[in-house]
Amino acid sequence: MRSMFACVLVLLLAFSRTDAQNMPDPKAIAGIPLPVGDVPVGTVTVRVIRGQMSHNIADQPVDLIVGGVARTVKTDAAGRAAFPGLQPGTRVQARATVAGEPLESREFDVPASGGLRVMLVATDPDTEARGAEDRKLAQAPAQSGIVVLGEQSRFVFELGDDALSVFNILQIVNTARTPVQPPSPVVFELPDTARGVTVLQGSSPQTTAAGVRVSVAGPFAPGTTLVQFAYGVPYSGGELTIQQRLPVALTQLAVMAQKVGDMHLASPQMAQHRDMTADGQIYIVGQGPAVKAGEVVTFHFSHLPHHPAWPRNLALLLAGLVLAGGAWTSIRTGRPSARGQSRRQALQARRDRLFDELTALEVQYRGGAIEQGRYAARRRDLIAALEGVYAELDAETAA
């Protein structure tokens, strides 16, 4: 897949929304300095919050320890205290005390370019209580309920040799505070032409694949269950349609497809799409509205790069001619003389060798290992040589 999933993360962020549910836990990033370009050089800003990003603490004294000496500034309405005019390379640390709770950042150096942002997070009793209650509810018996495919679910397509690889990167979301068991099994019915169905690493152990079906067993814990699977769909022409029924509702359609040449992607569920470039490769990135449970998502590809079928057909035709020629020769020859038999065997050996070369040439051309001009010239020479051999075989038989 090369850097396919890295490109997914880079490209599809353009269509993603940021919401409180997807934000990191503030405690996880508290006290870590973040270099930024929108803060002047030599400036450190310290934001103080209580529990959640939306709970700013205004008029809170904040100390910045510089060389063992504290500089104190109070936070503004956005919960930020700014410390400008610091010498680059100076070792500093941010500290504050909120309702008797001491908070402090890591020690860090003031950078020579840009400024720094630091966040201090005080404990919110209400948030802590709710977290404890959520953990308790998550251990409760499963209730009947529904799940959906979240906004971060993606359909990703990558071109291969005469096959299109399809990656389903899905988030099954349970918004309840207790585990839920959907009324019907969560089973993804894949196209009949799907080959090599595989559950990808990192997917939930609840996910299994059998034939062209991928099943995700319940119950589902509160939050997100990651489901990732892939399969290939062979194609031989310039067009291909893939249809897949969704067992649960999809919050928002998001699609990414590797683009080669004039390839085009269309879908009745895709309201908008555009070409984007990442890592030197062009991708089609699309987005659409919600899709109901039980509906079929359809992706139609046109102008797919493909190898023409005529080289394979020509090889089969030549094989048939060889067999037919051999049979016709054996019928006409009767019982040849020893010298005639030796001559005929030499011609047949040359015929077989030329045919093998022609077959290998077709394979090389289909695989892109030989350029068009060289291929055409060599093919012309081999066919001419084969015609000459058949003429000599006919003459030998007549003699």
C-alpha positions in Angstrom: 0.0 0.0 0.0 3.1 2.2 0.1 2.2 5.4 2.1 -1.5 5.0 1.4 -2.8 5.4 5.0 -0.4 8.3 5.7 -1.9 10.0 2.7 -5.4 9.2 4.0 -4.6 11.1 7.2 -3.2 14.1 5.3 -5.8 14.4 2.6 -9.1 13.6 4.2 -8.5 16.0 7.1 -9.6 18.6 4.6 -13.1 17.2 4.7 -13.2 16.3 8.5 -14.9 18.3 11.2 -13.3 18.9 14.6 -15.7 18.5 17.5 -15.4 18.1 21.3 -15.9 14.3 21.0 -12.8 13.9 18.9 -10.6 16.3 20.9 -7.8 14.8 22.9 -8.0 14.6 26.7 -6.7 17.9 28.0 -4.9 16.1 30.8 -2.9 14.2 28.2 -1.3 17.4 26.8 -1.2 19.5 29.9 2.2 21.1 30.7 3.7 20.2 27.3 5.1 23.3 25.4 3.8 23.6 21.8 5.9 25.7 19.3 3.7 28.0 17.2 4.3 30.5 14.5 1.5 33.0 15.4 3.2 33.9 18.7 6.0 36.5 18.6 9.6 35.3 19.2 10.5 35.3 22.9 6.9 35.0 24.0 5.2 32.2 26.0 1.5 32.1 26.5 0.0 29.9 29.3 -3.7 28.9 29.2 -5.4 27.6 32.3 -8.6 25.6 32.1 -10.7 23.4 34.4 -11.3 19.9 33.2 -12.5 20.7 29.6 -11.3 23.0 26.8 -14.4 25.1 27.1 -13.9 25.8 30.8 -11.4 28.7 30.7 -10.3 30.1 34.1 -10.1 33.9 33.9 -8.2 36.3 36.4 -6.0 33.4 37.5 -2.4 34.3 38.6 0.2 32.3 36.6 3.9 32.2 37.5 6.6 31.8 34.8 9.8 30.8 36.6 12.8 32.4 34.7 16.2 31.8 36.1 14.7 30.9 39.5 12.7 34.1 39.6 8.9 34.1 39.2 7.1 36.5 36.8 3.4 36.6 37.6 0.6 37.5 35.1 -3.1 37.0 35.5 -5.1 35.2 32.8 -7.6 37.1 30.5 -11.1 36.2 29.6 -9.8 33.4 27.3 -7.8 31.9 30.2 -4.4 33.0 28.8 -1.5 34.7 30.4 1.2 36.1 28.1 4.9 36.5 28.9 6.7 38.5 26.2 10.3 39.6 25.9 12.0 36.4 27.0 15.6 35.8 25.9 15.8 32.8 23.4 17.5 29.8 25.1 16.3 30.7 28.6 15.1 27.8 30.7 11.6 28.4 32.0 8.6 26.7 33.7 4.9 27.6 34.1 3.1 27.2 37.4 -0.3 28.0 38.9 -2.4 27.0 41.9 -6.1 26.6 41.3 -8.4 26.0 44.4 -5.4 24.7 46.3 -4.3 22.3 43.4 -0.7 23.0 42.3 -0.2 22.9 38.5 3.1 23.0 36.6 4.5 22.5 33.2 7.7 20.8 32.1 10.8 22.9 32.1 11.6 24.1 28.6 13.8 26.4 26.6 12.5 29.6 24.9 13.0 29.0 21.1 15.0 31.2 18.8 12.1 31.3 16.3 8.4 31.6 17.0 6.8 31.4 20.4 5.3 28.7 22.7 1.9 27.8 24.0 1.4 25.9 27.2 -1.8 24.6 28.9 -2.3 23.9 32.6 -5.4 21.8 33.4 -7.1 21.9 36.8 -9.3 19.1 38.1 -13.0 19.6 37.5 -15.0 17.7 40.2 -18.0 17.4 37.9 -16.0 16.0 35.1 -14.2 13.5 37.4 -17.5 12.4 38.8 -19.0 11.9 35.4 -15.9 10.0 34.2 -16.2 7.6 37.2 -19.9 7.1 36.5 -19.1 6.4 32.8 -16.6 3.8 33.7 -19.1 2.1 35.9 -21.9 2.2 33.3 -19.4 0.8 30.7 -19.2 -2.4 32.8 -23.0 -2.8 33.0 -24.9 -5.5 31.0 -25.6 -4.6 27.3 -28.8 -2.9 26.4 -30.7 -3.1 23.1 -29.7 -0.1 21.0 -28.2 1.1 17.7 -24.8 1.9 16.5 -23.7 4.0 13.5 -20.6 4.4 11.3 -18.9 7.6 12.5 -17.7 10.7 10.6 -14.1 9.3 10.5 -15.2 6.3 8.5 -13.5 6.1 5.0 -13.6 4.1 1.8 -10.2 4.1 0.2 -9.3 2.7 -3.2 -5.9 1.9 -4.7 -5.0 0.6 -8.2 -3.1 -2.7 -8.6 -2.3 -5.0 -11.5 -5.7 -5.6 -13.1 -7.4 -5.3 -9.8 -8.7 -2.5 -7.6 -7.9 -2.7 -3.9 -10.8 -1.6 -1.6 -10.0 -0.5 2.0 -12.9 0.0 4.5 -11.6 2.1 7.4 -14.7 2.3 9.6 -15.6 3.5 13.1 -18.6 1.9 14.7 -19.9 4.4 17.2 -22.0 3.7 20.3 -23.1 7.1 21.7 -24.8 5.5 24.7 -23.1 5.3 28.1 -23.7 1.6 28.4 -22.8 -1.3 26.0 -25.5 -1.9 23.3 -26.5 -4.9 21.3 -28.0 -3.9 17.9 -31.3 -5.6 16.9 -29.7 -7.3 13.9 -26.1 -8.5 13.3 -23.6 -6.0 11.8 -22.6 -7.8 8.6 -21.0 -6.2 5.6 -22.0 -7.9 2.4 -19.2 -7.4 -0.1 -19.4 -7.7 -3.9 -19.6 -11.2 -5.3 -16.4 -10.4 -7.3 -14.5 -9.5 -4.1 -11.2 -11.5 -3.7 -8.8 -11.9 -0.8 -11.1 -10.5 1.9 -8.8 -9.6 4.8 -9.3 -8.1 8.3 -6.5 -5.5 8.7 -4.2 -5.2 11.7 -5.5 -2.8 14.3 -9.1 -3.8 13.7 -11.3 -4.8 16.7 -11.1 -8.5 17.6 -14.8 -8.5 17.2 -14.3 -8.5 13.4 -14.2 -11.7 11.3 -14.2 -12.4 7.6 -15.7 -15.4 5.8 -16.0 -15.5 2.0 -17.5 -12.2 0.9 -18.9 -11.3 4.3 -17.3 -9.3 7.2 -19.1 -9.7 10.5 -18.7 -7.5 13.6 -20.0 -9.2 16.8 -21.7 -7.2 19.5 -22.2 -6.0 22.1 -20.5 -2.6 21.4 -18.8 -0.7 24.2 -19.5 3.0 24.6 -17.4 5.1 22.2 -15.7 3.8 19.1 -15.0 0.3 17.8 -12.5 0.3 14.9 -13.2 -2.0 12.0 -10.7 -2.2 9.1 -10.9 -4.7 6.2 -9.8 -4.9 2.6 -10.5 -6.8 -0.6 -9.6 -6.8 -4.2 -11.9 -6.6 -7.3 -10.4 -7.8 -10.6 -11.2 -5.8 -13.8 -10.1 -6.1 -17.4 -11.7 -3.1 -19.1 -11.7 0.6 -18.5 -14.8 0.7 -16.3 -15.7 -0.9 -13.0 -18.7 -0.5 -10.5 -18.4 -1.5 -6.9 -21.5 -1.7 -4.7 -21.6 -2.4 -1.0 -24.6 -2.5 1.4 -24.3 -0.8 4.7 -25.7 -2.8 7.7 -25.9 0.4 9.9 -26.3 4.1 9.1 -23.3 6.1 7.9 -23.0 9.6 9.5 -21.0 11.0 6.5 -19.6 9.6 3.3 -15.8 10.1 2.8 -13.9 8.6 -0.1 -10.3 8.6 -1.3 -9.1 7.0 -4.5 -5.6 6.8 -6.0 -5.8 8.5 -9.5 -3.9 7.3 -12.5 -4.1 9.0 -15.8 -7.7 10.1 -16.8 -9.4 7.9 -14.2 -12.7 9.2 -12.9 -14.8 8.3 -9.9 -18.5 8.9 -9.6 -21.1 8.0 -6.9 -24.7 8.9 -6.4 -23.9 9.3 -2.7 -20.9 11.6 -3.3 -22.0 15.2 -3.3 -18.6 16.7 -4.0 -15.1 15.7 -4.9 -11.7 17.1 -6.0 -8.2 16.1 -6.9 -5.5 16.5 -4.3 -1.8 15.7 -4.3 0.3 14.1 -1.5 3.7 12.4 -1.7 3.8 13.1 -5.4 0.6 11.1 -6.1 -2.8 12.4 -7.2 -5.9 11.3 -5.2 -9.6 11.8 -5.7 -11.1 12.9 -2.4 -14.9 13.0 -2.1 -17.5 13.6 0.5 -21.3 13.1 0.8 -24.2 13.3 3.2 -25.4 10.6 5.6 -26.4 7.2 4.2 -29.2 5.2 5.8 -28.8 1.6 7.2 -29.6 -1.0 4.5 -28.7 1.4 1.6 -26.1 0.5 -1.0 -23.1 2.7 -1.6 -22.1 2.7 -5.3 -18.7 3.7 -6.7 -18.3 3.8 -10.5 -14.8 4.0 -12.0 -14.1 4.9 -15.6 -11.0 5.4 -17.7 -9.2 2.8 -15.6 -5.7 1.9 -16.9 -5.7 -1.6 -18.2 -3.9 -3.9 -20.5 -5.6 -4.7 -23.8 -7.0 -8.2 -24.1 -5.8 -8.9 -27.7 -2.3 -10.0 -26.7 -3.7 -12.8 -24.6 -6.2 -13.7 -27.3 -3.4 -13.7 -29.9 -1.4 -16.1 -27.8 -4.4 -18.4 -27.5 -5.0 -18.2 -31.2 -1.4 -19.0 -32.0 -1.5 -22.0 -29.6 -4.6 -23.2 -31.4 -2.8 -22.8 -34.8 0.2 -24.7 -33.5 -2.0 -27.6 -32.4 -4.0 -27.6 -35.5 -0.9 -27.4 -37.7 0.7 -30.3 -35.9 -2.5 -32.4 -36.3 -2.8 -31.5 -40.0 0.9 -32.3 -40.6 0.6 -35.7 -38.9 -2.4 -36.6 -41.0 -0.7 -35.8 -44.3 2.7 -37.2 -43.7 1.8 -40.8 -43.3 5.1 -42.7 -42.6 7.9 -40.3 -43.5 11.5 -41.3 -44.3 14.2 -41.0 -41.6 15.7 -37.9 -43.3 12.3 -36.3 -43.7 11.4 -37.1 -40.1 14.6 -35.4 -38.9 14.0 -32.3 -41.0 10.4 -32.0 -39.8 11.4 -32.4 -36.2 13.9 -29.6 -36.6 11.3 -27.4 -38.1 8.8 -28.2 -35.3 11.4 -27.5 -32.7 12.1 -24.1 -34.3 8.4 -23.4 -34.5 7.9 -24.2 -30.8 10.9 -22.0 -29.9 9.5 -19.1 -31.9 6.1 -19.5 -30.4 7.6 -19.5 -26.9 9.5 -16.3 -27.7 6.3 -14.7 -29.0 4.4 -15.7 -25.8 7.2 -14.3 -23.6 7.2 -11.1 -25.7 3.4 -10.6 -25.1 3.9 -11.2 -21.4 6.7 -8.6 -21.2 4.6 -6.1 -23.1 1.6 -6.6 -20.8 3.8 -6.1 -17.8 5.3 -2.9 -19.2 8.8 -4.3 -19.4 9.2 -3.4 -23.1 8.5 -0.3 -25.0 5.9 -0.1 -27.8 8.3 0.4 -30.7 10.6 -2.4 -29.7 7.7 -4.7 -29.0 6.0 -4.1 -32.4 9.3 -4.7 -34.3 10.1 -7.9 -32.5 6.6 -9.2 -32.8 6.7 -8.6 -36.6 9.9 -10.5 -36.9 8.7 -13.5 -34.9 5.4 -13.8 -36.8 7.3 -13.6 -40.1 9.7 -16.3 -38.9 6.7 -18.5 -37.8 5.1 -18.0 -41.3 8.4 -19.1 -42.9 8.5 -22.2 -40.7 4.9 -23.2 -41.5 5.7 -22.7 -45.2 8.7 -25.1 -44.9 6.6 -27.6 -43.0 4.0 -27.5 -45.8 6.7 -28.0 -48.4 8.3 -30.8 -46.5 4.9 -32.5 -46.2 4.2 -32.1 -49.9 7.6 -33.6 -50.8 
